[in-house]
Amino acid sequence: MTTVSPRWFKSSYSDNGGNCIEVATNLLPAHGIVPVRDSKHRAGPVLELPAAAFSSFVTGVKNGHFGSV
C-alpha cells in the first residue's frame, strides 16, 4: 500500500495578512477528499472534506454567500 502525503498550497490571490487556508487537492483522485488547514497553524487540525462539500464551499465563496470580515 502506498501512502500519499498531502501537497499543500494556497491561492495565488491570498495576500490578506495571513487569513488563509491551504488545500491539498492531490488526494482527491485516490481518496475523494480535499484536506483543508489554517495556513498560520500548519501543525494544527486538518479538515478532510468530501469533494462535493469542498466544491459547494468554493461555489458559495465565489457567489458571496459568506459575506466579508
Residue, then its C-alpha position, 0 to 999 in steps of 0.5 A: m500500500t502506498t501512502v500519499s502525503p498531502r501537497w499543500f498550497k494556497s491561492s495565488y490571490s491570498d495576500n490578506g495578512g495571513n487569513c488563509i487556508e491551504v488545500a491539498t487537492n492531490l488526494l482527491p483522485a485516490h481518496g475523494i477528499v480535499p484536506v483543508r488547514d489554517s495556513k498560520h497553524r500548519a501543525g494544527p487540525v486538518l479538515e478532510l472534506p468530501a469533494a462535493a462539500f469542498s466544491s459547494f464551499v468554493t461555489g458559495v465563496k465565489n457567489g458571496h454567500f459568506g459575506s466579508v470580515 
